[in-house]
Amino acid sequence: MSGAPAGSAPESAAPRSADCSRCLALCCVGPAFAASADFAIDKPAGTPCPHLGADHACGIHAQLQERGFPGCVTFDCFGAGQQVVEVTFGGASRREPAMFAALEVLRPLHEVLALLDEAAGHPASPTHGPAAADLRARVEEMVTRDADALAAVDVGAVRREAGAVFDGVVAEAHAGLQGRDLRGADLVGQDLRRRDLRAARLRGALLLGADLRGVDLDRAELLGADLRGADVRGARLAGALLLTGPQLVAARGDAATTVPAHLRRPPHWIPSAP
Ligand code: SF4
């Protein structure tokens, strides 16, 4: 959320990544916040966060964790914010309420696109790559539609179709392997260092605060897994399937953690294990 000051360039030009300098801080205004471990305050929908500056930059960007806003650190619009401002609203310079509705549609579509980018090119799933590329092309057309047409997009249907593609990708990548089926498992706070999680199916698993230090997650499917606070220092994540940038940001890694080539190593990860 509203990370980079207005006008500054992003650290990375990774595809489907947020570039706050090209947005109008829509994510700091549109959603409602409920005071929780992720957000220190209640905030109604459509109301600017009190920490948001007139320049669309966050006034506490360097202290988000300490000030009780870790949810802002892990949030990623996958580039939907700049798509709303620059494409849907043609380069508008002021926020307007209709932008928030467009963001609610575009953000999940951009997340699907980020995952399809990986699925379309994954070397372990050459057969399903074309299906992923076909759906990606159709979703890329959807995200260019005007605000009225976006409102008519059935996001749930897109997600279901993408889910079927991801199932095929994972099945192909796991062919001949005997990974554990831990889909949706509650693994909160567990010590998983001795578990063989290679090729495990961890879709939607709750891994909050789990100890994954040094664990090999090669070909483990992590679609939608909650990695908030998970200790992934030294873990091998480079070969994990369907892992996104926000999941990495939410976890605690270090210089020894390997990450997929298409993702950026979170800059706040500690440089090495203590
Ligand atoms: S704390 Fe900063 S990043 Fe979070 S909503 Fe407020 S202005 Fe945006």
py3Dmol code that shows the C-alpha trace and the ligand (Angstrom):
import py3Dmol

protein = """\
ATOM      1  CA  MET A   1       0.000   0.000   0.000  1.00  0.00           C
ATOM      2  CA  SER A   2       1.016   3.539  -0.780  1.00  0.00           C
ATOM      3  CA  GLY A   3       4.658   2.617  -0.374  1.00  0.00           C
ATOM      4  CA  ALA A   4       6.702   4.731  -2.722  1.00  0.00           C
ATOM      5  CA  PRO A   5       6.403   8.483  -2.548  1.00  0.00           C
ATOM      6  CA  ALA A   6       4.564   9.946  -5.485  1.00  0.00           C
ATOM      7  CA  GLY A   7       6.791  10.289  -8.505  1.00  0.00           C
ATOM      8  CA  SER A   8       9.376   7.770  -7.394  1.00  0.00           C
ATOM      9  CA  ALA A   9      10.193   4.714  -9.436  1.00  0.00           C
ATOM     10  CA  PRO A  10       9.516   1.239  -8.119  1.00  0.00           C
ATOM     11  CA  GLU A  11      12.437  -0.865  -6.941  1.00  0.00           C
ATOM     12  CA  SER A  12      11.596  -3.525  -9.461  1.00  0.00           C
ATOM     13  CA  ALA A  13       9.853  -3.591 -12.777  1.00  0.00           C
ATOM     14  CA  ALA A  14       8.494  -7.069 -12.134  1.00  0.00           C
ATOM     15  CA  PRO A  15       5.317  -7.732 -14.108  1.00  0.00           C
ATOM     16  CA  ARG A  16       2.010  -7.505 -12.219  1.00  0.00           C
ATOM     17  CA  SER A  17       3.628  -5.580  -9.401  1.00  0.00           C
ATOM     18  CA  ALA A  18       2.284  -2.520  -7.684  1.00  0.00           C
ATOM     19  CA  ASP A  19       3.759   0.837  -8.634  1.00  0.00           C
ATOM     20  CA  CYS A  20       2.398   3.291  -6.084  1.00  0.00           C
ATOM     21  CA  SER A  21       3.970   6.206  -7.943  1.00  0.00           C
ATOM     22  CA  ARG A  22       1.482   5.635 -10.778  1.00  0.00           C
ATOM     23  CA  CYS A  23      -1.556   5.253  -8.540  1.00  0.00           C
ATOM     24  CA  LEU A  24      -3.645   7.607  -6.397  1.00  0.00           C
ATOM     25  CA  ALA A  25      -3.357   5.578  -3.185  1.00  0.00           C
ATOM     26  CA  LEU A  26      -6.666   3.893  -3.930  1.00  0.00           C
ATOM     27  CA  CYS A  27      -5.923   1.053  -1.505  1.00  0.00           C
ATOM     28  CA  CYS A  28      -5.386   3.528   1.347  1.00  0.00           C
ATOM     29  CA  VAL A  29      -8.826   5.057   0.781  1.00  0.00           C
ATOM     30  CA  GLY A  30     -11.242   2.536  -0.734  1.00  0.00           C
ATOM     31  CA  PRO A  31     -11.264  -0.455   1.651  1.00  0.00           C
ATOM     32  CA  ALA A  32     -12.633  -0.399   5.176  1.00  0.00           C
ATOM     33  CA  PHE A  33     -10.208  -1.416   7.935  1.00  0.00           C
ATOM     34  CA  ALA A  34     -11.188  -3.151  11.147  1.00  0.00           C
ATOM     35  CA  ALA A  35      -8.736  -2.666  13.995  1.00  0.00           C
ATOM     36  CA  SER A  36      -6.801  -5.934  14.242  1.00  0.00           C
ATOM     37  CA  ALA A  37      -3.308  -7.370  14.234  1.00  0.00           C
ATOM     38  CA  ASP A  38      -2.999  -6.139  10.643  1.00  0.00           C
ATOM     39  CA  PHE A  39      -4.359  -2.600  11.031  1.00  0.00           C
ATOM     40  CA  ALA A  40      -4.089  -0.444  14.118  1.00  0.00           C
ATOM     41  CA  ILE A  41      -7.265   1.502  13.439  1.00  0.00           C
ATOM     42  CA  ASP A  42     -10.851   1.278  12.249  1.00  0.00           C
ATOM     43  CA  LYS A  43     -11.404   3.094   8.981  1.00  0.00           C
ATOM     44  CA  PRO A  44     -14.643   3.307   6.979  1.00  0.00           C
ATOM     45  CA  ALA A  45     -14.624   2.455   3.274  1.00  0.00           C
ATOM     46  CA  GLY A  46     -13.992   5.409   0.981  1.00  0.00           C
ATOM     47  CA  THR A  47     -12.244   7.442   3.679  1.00  0.00           C
ATOM     48  CA  PRO A  48      -8.532   8.262   3.455  1.00  0.00           C
ATOM     49  CA  CYS A  49      -6.317   6.675   6.075  1.00  0.00           C
ATOM     50  CA  PRO A  50      -5.145   9.403   8.495  1.00  0.00           C
ATOM     51  CA  HIS A  51      -1.540   8.560   7.620  1.00  0.00           C
ATOM     52  CA  LEU A  52      -2.029   9.267   3.934  1.00  0.00           C
ATOM     53  CA  GLY A  53      -0.442  12.466   2.705  1.00  0.00           C
ATOM     54  CA  ALA A  54      -1.740  14.889   0.102  1.00  0.00           C
ATOM     55  CA  ASP A  55       0.985  13.571  -2.216  1.00  0.00           C
ATOM     56  CA  HIS A  56      -0.619  10.088  -2.090  1.00  0.00           C
ATOM     57  CA  ALA A  57       2.327   8.763  -0.059  1.00  0.00           C
ATOM     58  CA  CYS A  58       2.183   7.034   3.309  1.00  0.00           C
ATOM     59  CA  GLY A  59       3.463   9.218   6.154  1.00  0.00           C
ATOM     60  CA  ILE A  60       4.611   6.201   8.188  1.00  0.00           C
ATOM     61  CA  HIS A  61       5.928   4.030   5.362  1.00  0.00           C
ATOM     62  CA  ALA A  62       9.204   3.274   7.167  1.00  0.00           C
ATOM     63  CA  GLN A  63       7.457   2.314  10.431  1.00  0.00           C
ATOM     64  CA  LEU A  64       4.417   0.358   9.250  1.00  0.00           C
ATOM     65  CA  GLN A  65       5.252  -2.740  11.301  1.00  0.00           C
ATOM     66  CA  GLU A  66       6.086  -0.832  14.471  1.00  0.00           C
ATOM     67  CA  ARG A  67       3.011   1.380  14.171  1.00  0.00           C
ATOM     68  CA  GLY A  68       0.667  -1.601  13.876  1.00  0.00           C
ATOM     69  CA  PHE A  69       0.047  -1.741  10.124  1.00  0.00           C
ATOM     70  CA  PRO A  70       1.658  -5.004   8.941  1.00  0.00           C
ATOM     71  CA  GLY A  71      -1.364  -5.528   6.687  1.00  0.00           C
ATOM     72  CA  CYS A  72      -0.145  -2.585   4.615  1.00  0.00           C
ATOM     73  CA  VAL A  73       3.271  -4.223   4.218  1.00  0.00           C
ATOM     74  CA  THR A  74       1.844  -7.470   2.893  1.00  0.00           C
ATOM     75  CA  PHE A  75      -0.902  -5.980   0.726  1.00  0.00           C
ATOM     76  CA  ASP A  76      -0.179  -5.992  -2.998  1.00  0.00           C
ATOM     77  CA  CYS A  77      -2.571  -4.879  -5.713  1.00  0.00           C
ATOM     78  CA  PHE A  78      -0.527  -6.735  -8.366  1.00  0.00           C
ATOM     79  CA  GLY A  79      -0.523  -3.554 -10.445  1.00  0.00           C
ATOM     80  CA  ALA A  80      -4.298  -3.125 -10.392  1.00  0.00           C
ATOM     81  CA  GLY A  81      -4.049   0.355  -8.861  1.00  0.00           C
ATOM     82  CA  GLN A  82      -2.101   1.854 -11.724  1.00  0.00           C
ATOM     83  CA  GLN A  83      -4.336  -0.012 -14.176  1.00  0.00           C
ATOM     84  CA  VAL A  84      -7.402   1.732 -12.708  1.00  0.00           C
ATOM     85  CA  VAL A  85      -5.803   5.156 -12.824  1.00  0.00           C
ATOM     86  CA  GLU A  86      -3.945   4.953 -16.128  1.00  0.00           C
ATOM     87  CA  VAL A  87      -6.168   2.688 -18.211  1.00  0.00           C
ATOM     88  CA  THR A  88      -9.707   2.415 -16.820  1.00  0.00           C
ATOM     89  CA  PHE A  89      -9.815   6.128 -15.990  1.00  0.00           C
ATOM     90  CA  GLY A  90      -7.446   7.291 -18.713  1.00  0.00           C
ATOM     91  CA  GLY A  91      -4.768   8.900 -16.585  1.00  0.00           C
ATOM     92  CA  ALA A  92      -7.022  10.684 -14.100  1.00  0.00           C
ATOM     93  CA  SER A  93      -5.279  12.933 -11.597  1.00  0.00           C
ATOM     94  CA  ARG A  94      -7.931  12.836  -8.881  1.00  0.00           C
ATOM     95  CA  ARG A  95      -9.620   9.989  -7.068  1.00  0.00           C
ATOM     96  CA  GLU A  96     -13.287   9.329  -7.702  1.00  0.00           C
ATOM     97  CA  PRO A  97     -15.582   6.761  -6.049  1.00  0.00           C
ATOM     98  CA  ALA A  98     -16.028   4.656  -9.193  1.00  0.00           C
ATOM     99  CA  MET A  99     -12.309   3.862  -9.061  1.00  0.00           C
ATOM    100  CA  PHE A 100     -12.771   1.804  -5.917  1.00  0.00           C
ATOM    101  CA  ALA A 101     -15.343  -0.442  -7.577  1.00  0.00           C
ATOM    102  CA  ALA A 102     -12.995  -0.930 -10.518  1.00  0.00           C
ATOM    103  CA  LEU A 103     -10.156  -1.799  -8.134  1.00  0.00           C
ATOM    104  CA  GLU A 104     -12.289  -4.479  -6.476  1.00  0.00           C
ATOM    105  CA  VAL A 105     -12.612  -6.194  -9.846  1.00  0.00           C
ATOM    106  CA  LEU A 106      -9.130  -5.563 -11.173  1.00  0.00           C
ATOM    107  CA  ARG A 107      -7.176  -6.575  -8.097  1.00  0.00           C
ATOM    108  CA  PRO A 108      -8.289 -10.249  -8.152  1.00  0.00           C
ATOM    109  CA  LEU A 109      -7.947 -10.334 -11.934  1.00  0.00           C
ATOM    110  CA  HIS A 110      -4.376  -9.054 -11.685  1.00  0.00           C
ATOM    111  CA  GLU A 111      -3.622 -11.653  -9.011  1.00  0.00           C
ATOM    112  CA  VAL A 112      -4.911 -14.354 -11.359  1.00  0.00           C
ATOM    113  CA  LEU A 113      -2.702 -12.905 -14.101  1.00  0.00           C
ATOM    114  CA  ALA A 114       0.357 -13.037 -11.846  1.00  0.00           C
ATOM    115  CA  LEU A 115      -0.284 -16.715 -11.147  1.00  0.00           C
ATOM    116  CA  LEU A 116      -1.006 -17.460 -14.797  1.00  0.00           C
ATOM    117  CA  ASP A 117       2.294 -15.821 -15.739  1.00  0.00           C
ATOM    118  CA  GLU A 118       4.034 -18.477 -13.690  1.00  0.00           C
ATOM    119  CA  ALA A 119       1.762 -21.339 -14.758  1.00  0.00           C
ATOM    120  CA  ALA A 120       2.114 -20.519 -18.450  1.00  0.00           C
ATOM    121  CA  GLY A 121       5.866 -20.766 -18.334  1.00  0.00           C
ATOM    122  CA  HIS A 122       6.517 -23.404 -15.699  1.00  0.00           C
ATOM    123  CA  PRO A 123       8.997 -25.935 -17.064  1.00  0.00           C
ATOM    124  CA  ALA A 124       7.473 -28.748 -14.979  1.00  0.00           C
ATOM    125  CA  SER A 125       4.121 -28.343 -16.675  1.00  0.00           C
ATOM    126  CA  PRO A 126       4.631 -27.904 -20.425  1.00  0.00           C
ATOM    127  CA  THR A 127       1.312 -29.526 -21.337  1.00  0.00           C
ATOM    128  CA  HIS A 128      -0.775 -27.098 -19.318  1.00  0.00           C
ATOM    129  CA  GLY A 129       1.224 -24.031 -20.238  1.00  0.00           C
ATOM    130  CA  PRO A 130      -0.873 -23.320 -23.334  1.00  0.00           C
ATOM    131  CA  ALA A 131      -4.125 -23.500 -21.327  1.00  0.00           C
ATOM    132  CA  ALA A 132      -2.689 -21.024 -18.857  1.00  0.00           C
ATOM    133  CA  ALA A 133      -1.504 -18.776 -21.677  1.00  0.00           C
ATOM    134  CA  ASP A 134      -4.930 -18.879 -23.328  1.00  0.00           C
ATOM    135  CA  LEU A 135      -6.738 -17.863 -20.143  1.00  0.00           C
ATOM    136  CA  ARG A 136      -4.117 -15.210 -19.486  1.00  0.00           C
ATOM    137  CA  ALA A 137      -4.780 -13.658 -22.889  1.00  0.00           C
ATOM    138  CA  ARG A 138      -8.502 -13.515 -22.178  1.00  0.00           C
ATOM    139  CA  VAL A 139      -8.021 -11.982 -18.734  1.00  0.00           C
ATOM    140  CA  GLU A 140      -5.548  -9.461 -20.160  1.00  0.00           C
ATOM    141  CA  GLU A 141      -8.329  -8.308 -22.475  1.00  0.00           C
ATOM    142  CA  MET A 142     -10.800  -8.083 -19.587  1.00  0.00           C
ATOM    143  CA  VAL A 143      -8.583  -5.763 -17.562  1.00  0.00           C
ATOM    144  CA  THR A 144      -8.562  -3.212 -20.390  1.00  0.00           C
ATOM    145  CA  ARG A 145     -12.350  -2.788 -20.337  1.00  0.00           C
ATOM    146  CA  ASP A 146     -14.062   0.413 -19.213  1.00  0.00           C
ATOM    147  CA  ALA A 147     -15.547   0.762 -15.738  1.00  0.00           C
ATOM    148  CA  ASP A 148     -19.069  -0.308 -16.734  1.00  0.00           C
ATOM    149  CA  ALA A 149     -17.821  -3.400 -18.536  1.00  0.00           C
ATOM    150  CA  LEU A 150     -15.551  -4.279 -15.638  1.00  0.00           C
ATOM    151  CA  ALA A 151     -18.518  -4.214 -13.268  1.00  0.00           C
ATOM    152  CA  ALA A 152     -20.097  -6.983 -15.343  1.00  0.00           C
ATOM    153  CA  VAL A 153     -17.076  -9.299 -15.147  1.00  0.00           C
ATOM    154  CA  ASP A 154     -17.807 -12.487 -13.215  1.00  0.00           C
ATOM    155  CA  VAL A 155     -14.660 -12.617 -11.106  1.00  0.00           C
ATOM    156  CA  GLY A 156     -15.751 -15.841  -9.439  1.00  0.00           C
ATOM    157  CA  ALA A 157     -16.049 -17.568 -12.805  1.00  0.00           C
ATOM    158  CA  VAL A 158     -12.571 -16.380 -13.781  1.00  0.00           C
ATOM    159  CA  ARG A 159     -11.194 -17.696 -10.499  1.00  0.00           C
ATOM    160  CA  ARG A 160     -12.872 -21.070 -10.980  1.00  0.00           C
ATOM    161  CA  GLU A 161     -11.494 -21.404 -14.485  1.00  0.00           C
ATOM    162  CA  ALA A 162      -8.041 -20.397 -13.278  1.00  0.00           C
ATOM    163  CA  GLY A 163      -8.323 -22.924 -10.433  1.00  0.00           C
ATOM    164  CA  ALA A 164      -8.920 -25.707 -12.954  1.00  0.00           C
ATOM    165  CA  VAL A 165      -5.858 -24.599 -14.920  1.00  0.00           C
ATOM    166  CA  PHE A 166      -3.777 -24.527 -11.741  1.00  0.00           C
ATOM    167  CA  ASP A 167      -4.993 -28.034 -10.843  1.00  0.00           C
ATOM    168  CA  GLY A 168      -3.683 -29.261 -14.184  1.00  0.00           C
ATOM    169  CA  VAL A 169      -0.367 -27.479 -13.764  1.00  0.00           C
ATOM    170  CA  VAL A 170       0.162 -28.923 -10.294  1.00  0.00           C
ATOM    171  CA  ALA A 171      -0.907 -32.435 -11.317  1.00  0.00           C
ATOM    172  CA  GLU A 172       1.580 -32.411 -14.163  1.00  0.00           C
ATOM    173  CA  ALA A 173       4.377 -31.003 -11.998  1.00  0.00           C
ATOM    174  CA  HIS A 174       3.670 -33.696  -9.396  1.00  0.00           C
ATOM    175  CA  ALA A 175       3.508 -36.617 -11.815  1.00  0.00           C
ATOM    176  CA  GLY A 176       5.358 -39.579 -10.299  1.00  0.00           C
ATOM    177  CA  LEU A 177       5.915 -37.782  -6.984  1.00  0.00           C
ATOM    178  CA  GLN A 178       4.311 -38.728  -3.665  1.00  0.00           C
ATOM    179  CA  GLY A 179       3.758 -35.386  -1.956  1.00  0.00           C
ATOM    180  CA  ARG A 180       1.536 -35.006   1.093  1.00  0.00           C
ATOM    181  CA  ASP A 181      -1.967 -33.642   0.629  1.00  0.00           C
ATOM    182  CA  LEU A 182      -2.208 -30.795   3.136  1.00  0.00           C
ATOM    183  CA  ARG A 183      -4.730 -28.623   1.331  1.00  0.00           C
ATOM    184  CA  GLY A 184      -6.411 -26.312   3.820  1.00  0.00           C
ATOM    185  CA  ALA A 185      -4.517 -27.867   6.733  1.00  0.00           C
ATOM    186  CA  ASP A 186      -4.237 -25.960   9.983  1.00  0.00           C
ATOM    187  CA  LEU A 187      -0.478 -25.863  10.569  1.00  0.00           C
ATOM    188  CA  VAL A 188      -0.444 -22.636  12.560  1.00  0.00           C
ATOM    189  CA  GLY A 189       2.665 -22.311  14.690  1.00  0.00           C
ATOM    190  CA  GLN A 190       3.827 -25.870  13.999  1.00  0.00           C
ATOM    191  CA  ASP A 191       7.429 -26.956  13.802  1.00  0.00           C
ATOM    192  CA  LEU A 192       7.652 -28.407  10.296  1.00  0.00           C
ATOM    193  CA  ARG A 193      11.405 -28.648  10.046  1.00  0.00           C
ATOM    194  CA  ARG A 194      11.409 -32.446   9.957  1.00  0.00           C
ATOM    195  CA  ARG A 195       8.443 -32.825   7.614  1.00  0.00           C
ATOM    196  CA  ASP A 196       9.053 -33.786   4.011  1.00  0.00           C
ATOM    197  CA  LEU A 197       7.116 -31.097   2.180  1.00  0.00           C
ATOM    198  CA  ARG A 198       8.530 -31.648  -1.281  1.00  0.00           C
ATOM    199  CA  ALA A 199       5.672 -31.712  -3.780  1.00  0.00           C
ATOM    200  CA  ALA A 200       3.201 -31.225  -0.918  1.00  0.00           C
ATOM    201  CA  ARG A 201      -0.194 -29.786  -1.723  1.00  0.00           C
ATOM    202  CA  LEU A 202      -0.477 -26.816   0.630  1.00  0.00           C
ATOM    203  CA  ARG A 203      -3.209 -24.932  -1.219  1.00  0.00           C
ATOM    204  CA  GLY A 204      -4.995 -22.724   1.299  1.00  0.00           C
ATOM    205  CA  ALA A 205      -3.014 -24.158   4.225  1.00  0.00           C
ATOM    206  CA  LEU A 206      -2.690 -22.072   7.372  1.00  0.00           C
ATOM    207  CA  LEU A 207       1.027 -21.702   7.982  1.00  0.00           C
ATOM    208  CA  LEU A 208       0.954 -18.620  10.189  1.00  0.00           C
ATOM    209  CA  GLY A 209       4.008 -18.582  12.406  1.00  0.00           C
ATOM    210  CA  ALA A 210       5.015 -22.087  11.284  1.00  0.00           C
ATOM    211  CA  ASP A 211       8.668 -23.052  11.539  1.00  0.00           C
ATOM    212  CA  LEU A 212       9.850 -23.873   8.029  1.00  0.00           C
ATOM    213  CA  ARG A 213      13.517 -23.154   8.559  1.00  0.00           C
ATOM    214  CA  GLY A 214      15.638 -25.073   6.095  1.00  0.00           C
ATOM    215  CA  VAL A 215      12.641 -26.954   4.669  1.00  0.00           C
ATOM    216  CA  ASP A 216      12.790 -28.032   1.035  1.00  0.00           C
ATOM    217  CA  LEU A 217       9.543 -26.922  -0.619  1.00  0.00           C
ATOM    218  CA  ASP A 218      10.500 -27.939  -4.123  1.00  0.00           C
ATOM    219  CA  ARG A 219       7.317 -28.307  -6.190  1.00  0.00           C
ATOM    220  CA  ALA A 220       5.153 -27.711  -3.114  1.00  0.00           C
ATOM    221  CA  GLU A 221       1.926 -26.021  -4.162  1.00  0.00           C
ATOM    222  CA  LEU A 222       1.403 -22.867  -2.119  1.00  0.00           C
ATOM    223  CA  LEU A 223      -1.610 -21.332  -3.834  1.00  0.00           C
ATOM    224  CA  GLY A 224      -3.406 -19.215  -1.250  1.00  0.00           C
ATOM    225  CA  ALA A 225      -1.362 -20.574   1.671  1.00  0.00           C
ATOM    226  CA  ASP A 226      -1.225 -18.145   4.570  1.00  0.00           C
ATOM    227  CA  LEU A 227       2.457 -17.608   5.320  1.00  0.00           C
ATOM    228  CA  ARG A 228       2.112 -14.646   7.668  1.00  0.00           C
ATOM    229  CA  GLY A 229       4.941 -14.760  10.155  1.00  0.00           C
ATOM    230  CA  ALA A 230       6.125 -18.166   8.922  1.00  0.00           C
ATOM    231  CA  ASP A 231       9.847 -18.629   9.499  1.00  0.00           C
ATOM    232  CA  VAL A 232      11.293 -19.542   6.114  1.00  0.00           C
ATOM    233  CA  ARG A 233      14.914 -18.776   6.867  1.00  0.00           C
ATOM    234  CA  GLY A 234      17.050 -21.098   4.811  1.00  0.00           C
ATOM    235  CA  ALA A 235      13.994 -22.695   3.210  1.00  0.00           C
ATOM    236  CA  ARG A 236      14.099 -23.702  -0.418  1.00  0.00           C
ATOM    237  CA  LEU A 237      11.220 -21.917  -2.073  1.00  0.00           C
ATOM    238  CA  ALA A 238      12.741 -21.496  -5.523  1.00  0.00           C
ATOM    239  CA  GLY A 239      10.866 -24.481  -6.921  1.00  0.00           C
ATOM    240  CA  ALA A 240       7.580 -23.883  -5.103  1.00  0.00           C
ATOM    241  CA  LEU A 241       4.457 -23.696  -7.249  1.00  0.00           C
ATOM    242  CA  LEU A 242       1.930 -20.851  -7.384  1.00  0.00           C
ATOM    243  CA  LEU A 243       3.638 -18.685  -4.788  1.00  0.00           C
ATOM    244  CA  THR A 244       3.062 -14.921  -4.947  1.00  0.00           C
ATOM    245  CA  GLY A 245       5.041 -11.885  -3.838  1.00  0.00           C
ATOM    246  CA  PRO A 246       2.688 -10.928  -0.974  1.00  0.00           C
ATOM    247  CA  GLN A 247       3.065 -14.402   0.509  1.00  0.00           C
ATOM    248  CA  LEU A 248       6.837 -13.970   0.504  1.00  0.00           C
ATOM    249  CA  VAL A 249       6.572 -10.515   2.048  1.00  0.00           C
ATOM    250  CA  ALA A 250       4.392 -11.894   4.847  1.00  0.00           C
ATOM    251  CA  ALA A 251       6.941 -14.587   5.735  1.00  0.00           C
ATOM    252  CA  ARG A 252      10.265 -14.145   7.522  1.00  0.00           C
ATOM    253  CA  GLY A 253      13.173 -15.160   5.346  1.00  0.00           C
ATOM    254  CA  ASP A 254      16.855 -14.488   5.098  1.00  0.00           C
ATOM    255  CA  ALA A 255      19.717 -14.520   2.623  1.00  0.00           C
ATOM    256  CA  ALA A 256      19.747 -18.308   2.633  1.00  0.00           C
ATOM    257  CA  THR A 257      16.101 -18.582   1.586  1.00  0.00           C
ATOM    258  CA  THR A 258      15.796 -19.335  -2.108  1.00  0.00           C
ATOM    259  CA  VAL A 259      12.927 -17.707  -3.991  1.00  0.00           C
ATOM    260  CA  PRO A 260      11.395 -18.378  -7.415  1.00  0.00           C
ATOM    261  CA  ALA A 261      13.132 -16.555 -10.249  1.00  0.00           C
ATOM    262  CA  HIS A 262      10.001 -14.582 -11.141  1.00  0.00           C
ATOM    263  CA  LEU A 263       9.631 -13.118  -7.641  1.00  0.00           C
ATOM    264  CA  ARG A 264      11.602 -10.429  -5.864  1.00  0.00           C
ATOM    265  CA  ARG A 265      13.276 -11.164  -2.539  1.00  0.00           C
ATOM    266  CA  PRO A 266      11.558  -8.963   0.092  1.00  0.00           C
ATOM    267  CA  PRO A 267      13.954  -6.165   1.009  1.00  0.00           C
ATOM    268  CA  HIS A 268      13.089  -6.376   4.716  1.00  0.00           C
ATOM    269  CA  TRP A 269      14.223  -9.992   5.079  1.00  0.00           C
ATOM    270  CA  ILE A 270      17.243 -10.211   7.333  1.00  0.00           C
ATOM    271  CA  PRO A 271      20.498 -10.594   5.391  1.00  0.00           C
ATOM    272  CA  SER A 272      21.557 -13.802   7.146  1.00  0.00           C
ATOM    273  CA  ALA A 273      20.493 -16.176   9.904  1.00  0.00           C
ATOM    274  CA  PRO A 274      21.609 -15.125  13.402  1.00  0.00           C
TER     275      PRO A 274
END
"""
ligand_1 = """\
8
SF4
S -0.814 3.233 7.035
Fe 0.107 4.074 5.164
S 0.079 2.371 3.667
Fe -1.353 1.849 5.341
S -3.367 2.585 4.624
Fe -2.456 4.229 5.870
S -1.406 5.548 4.364
Fe -1.817 3.574 3.359
"""
view = py3Dmol.view(width=600, height=400)
view.addModel(protein, "pdb")
view.setStyle({"model": 0}, {"cartoon": {"style": "trace"}})
view.addModel(ligand_1, "xyz")
view.setStyle({"model": 1}, {"stick": {}})
view.zoomTo()
view.show()
